[in-house]
Amino acid sequence: MKNKFYVTTPLYYVNAEPHIGSLYTTILADVLASYHRMKEEDVYFLTGTDEHGQKVQEASEKNGISPQEHCDKYSEQFREIWKEIDLHNDDFIRTTEERHEKVVKKILTDLFEKGEIYKDKYEGWYSVAEELFITQKEYEEGNYREVKRISETNYYFKMSKYQDKLIQHIEENKNFIQPENRRNEVLGFLKQPLRDLCISRPKTRLSWGIELPFDKDFVTYVWFDALINYISAIKYSVDDEYFNRYWPAVHLIGKDILTTHCVYWPTMLMACDIELPKTIFAHGWWMSEGKKMSKSLGNFIDLDTIREYFGNVGDNAFKYFLLKNGPLFSDSDFSKKRFYQVYNSDLANDLGNLVNRIFKLIHKNYDSKIPKLNKLTESEELLKSNSEILTEEVFSLLENFRVDEILNKIIKYVSSINKYLEEKEPWKTVKVDLESTGTVLYSALASLRVATGLLYPVMPSKMNDFFNVLNNGDKSETILKWSGLVEGNEIAKIKALFPRFDMNKIL
Ligand code: MSP
């Protein structure tokens, strides 16, 4: 049986448009999915939108449209941009879809019947802005906005009873929460006694939600509803075979939604007797020009700004930058200058030049046909064995989500091919010895081809341009084999893959 890889992004709220944060997680998921497809695994990549709750209700009222109309409009923006930048999600789930609501209701009914959900009166602090009940201590710390005292009857999920089991699971499974700093954060949080989770909101206060199947005066709390998407999308309780084909998932999230994913969600699954996710990976945040992104500071990387960058360099190069410099472990800073620097040095200089050099020489001196590989010297053997080592490293780094390091390694290998050419000087030797120069060009091109194969998940359309002119009939299974480059094949003319940017003009 094939290995499986089920990867998810958070469901994005429809009260804001896509920005660099949502973009980053979704690109990361897309690239992981693509590498796993390369390994011929059974891959499922899920993303979508989170559409219930107070904020949507308020925003739609303000705009004089129905909440559903509001959701349709904003959800579409996400689907549009993902398509525009060529992401390949297998599914897009919306929490207002019937397939999702059905599963949420089924779980609520099951848990209610099992006595895992009970009704109780609460009197205490409530943050209207965050839609959360908070403790006296949290109130005193003052980190929540629009806090008021309320007294309300609601339904509660017995989350507290799973505290010890959850701690044990986190301690025994090193890969469950990654990276390690986030794991420690969750374990730290679990040192205080866990409370039961309020999972309803009275309709008198909020009507835009999934009605509780056992009490029509209440709707489901938006987080309890939204988290269930990860299993409703793959047909939990509807089609067991399909569900088991993909579950458990790898969840990619940002650091701010750690507690909901690492505490609420696993305990909900425990109560349902469902296996826990394989991994929850929480990345850091993008800052912008040294500060937290904000509309009022003018450093917010919104959809228009993103489109502008994509427009200038193409989506592929922008993805490359985001993944190489992104906040995998700690926060990262986005700066325009840094972006064009990385573009020029890695893509225009290292990769782009290498392609030009090789193609030019082959067109001019070998009638556009890939030269024959003759006797390999130590340097060619080294390039070849390094391509094998690199491929292994890439797939092993993948297990730890180190996409940044993957790109570092690949570009280092590309530099080493350039260095090889500088040592061999084929532009000089071609005038006196076509045969040995042919071996040099074959070797450089064979190495470049492996590097582009490994870059494919990050820059699919650019690398396809390269494969097309190379005309080698490559498929993903063969592309990573150095000697898979066919001698005598005719290569086509290539346009500059990554034209250089004039930094003075840009800045
Ligand atoms: N709807 C919830 C998630 C429910 S999942 C069942 C939510 N949505 S969100 O739209 O507010 O945030 C989605 C993701 O964007 C979060 O993972 C958050 O960390 C991420 N980001 C928001 N701003 C970000 C940056 N500046 N940088 C990186 N990611 C950030 O929370």
Residues whose N, C-alpha, C, O or C-beta is under 5 A from the ligand:
A	BS01	MSP	P10 L11 Y12 Y13 G21 S22 D50 A226 L227 I253 G254 K255 D256 I257 G284 W285 W286
